[in-house]
């Protein structure tokens, strides 16, 4: 019998992306500067999601609206609904002020998300609601915003 040694290369399976991520971006107006900021937000957060091999980008939620009480933020509402449907486990947003400026409304939303087990990561402030030590800091920054 001949010494026919054959090496079979078995490529590794791609790593499974385990956490479903939603990106939330908001600007107040549709001015050129604000739209440029919006594009930068989406781009940066998309890159951040892609850089984490365990995250799977599910959707990008974009509002061009004021975050004042009573304003219509349809994408924010849709994102919250997707969280309730368990479609999203992590929300990435640029900053607390992009998430919203009405302290009571935002803290209520964050409490709802915590109950659902959804993490919110504020990239600019380097805060994550999964870290309970950040609760006070988020409350303070939100009230200032």
Secondary structure, DSSP 4 states (H G I P E B T S, - for coil): ----------PPPPPP--EEEEEEEEESS-SHHHHHHHHHHHHHHHHHHHHSTTEEEEEEEEEES--STT---HHHHHHHHHHHTT--SEEEES-HHHH-S-HHHHHHHHHHHHHHT-EEEETTTTEETTSGGGHHHHHHHHHH-
